[in-house]
Amino acid sequence: MLKDKFFDEIASKITEAIAASPAKDMEKNARAMMASAFTKMDLVTREEFEIQQEVLARTREKMHELEARISELETRLHANNPQDAL
């Protein structure tokens, strides 16, 4: 019982010492610098990235459909007007 109180008191003192030490200030400064750097990098979240990835996939699919439709219309146009094919 006395040992537990002793160790709890030591742990408390160590925690207080770390909180008041320059190490805590260095941690705060490092976090602030990293946050600033990430903001400047204009990063996106994983969710935003995945949404844009889905939009791009749908856009590509639509583009392929439209390319196929144009090709089909060109084929029909040239079939109806063979002299235009030259």
C-alpha positions in Angstrom: 0.0 0.0 0.0 2.8 2.4 0.9 4.7 1.4 -2.2 1.7 2.2 -4.4 1.4 5.6 -2.9 5.1 6.2 -3.3 5.1 5.2 -7.0 1.9 7.2 -7.7 3.6 10.2 -6.1 6.8 9.7 -8.2 4.7 9.3 -11.4 2.9 12.5 -10.5 6.1 14.4 -9.9 7.6 13.2 -13.2 4.4 14.2 -15.1 4.6 17.7 -13.5 8.3 18.0 -14.4 7.7 17.0 -18.0 4.8 19.4 -18.3 6.9 22.3 -17.0 10.0 21.4 -19.0 11.2 22.7 -22.3 10.4 19.4 -23.9 6.7 20.2 -23.6 7.3 23.6 -25.3 9.3 21.8 -28.0 6.4 19.4 -28.6 3.9 22.3 -28.9 6.2 24.1 -31.4 6.8 21.0 -33.4 3.1 20.4 -33.7 2.4 24.0 -34.7 5.1 23.8 -37.4 3.8 20.6 -38.8 0.2 21.9 -38.8 1.4 25.0 -40.7 3.4 22.9 -43.2 0.4 20.6 -43.8 -1.8 23.7 -44.4 0.6 25.1 -46.9 0.8 21.8 -48.8 -3.0 22.0 -49.5 -3.6 18.4 -48.6 -7.0 16.7 -48.8 -8.5 14.1 -46.6 -8.8 10.5 -47.6 -12.6 10.9 -47.9 -12.2 13.9 -50.3 -9.7 11.9 -52.4 -12.0 8.9 -52.6 -14.9 11.1 -53.7 -12.8 12.7 -56.4 -11.6 9.3 -57.5 -15.2 8.1 -57.9 -16.1 11.3 -59.9 -13.1 10.7 -62.2 -14.1 7.1 -62.7 -17.7 8.1 -63.7 -16.3 10.8 -66.0 -14.0 8.4 -67.7 -16.9 5.9 -68.2 -19.1 8.6 -69.6 -16.3 9.8 -71.9 -15.9 6.2 -73.3 -19.6 6.0 -73.9 -19.6 9.2 -75.8 -16.6 8.2 -77.8 -18.4 5.0 -78.8 -21.5 6.9 -79.7 -19.6 9.4 -81.9 -17.8 6.5 -83.6 -21.2 4.9 -84.3 -22.7 8.1 -85.6 -19.7 8.7 -87.9 -20.0 5.1 -89.2 -23.7 5.7 -90.0 -23.0 9.1 -91.6 -20.3 7.6 -93.8 -22.6 4.7 -94.7 -25.4 7.0 -95.8 -23.0 9.4 -97.7 -20.1 7.3 -99.1 -18.8 10.3 -101.1 -18.2 12.2 -97.8 -15.9 9.4 -96.6 -13.2 10.5 -99.0 
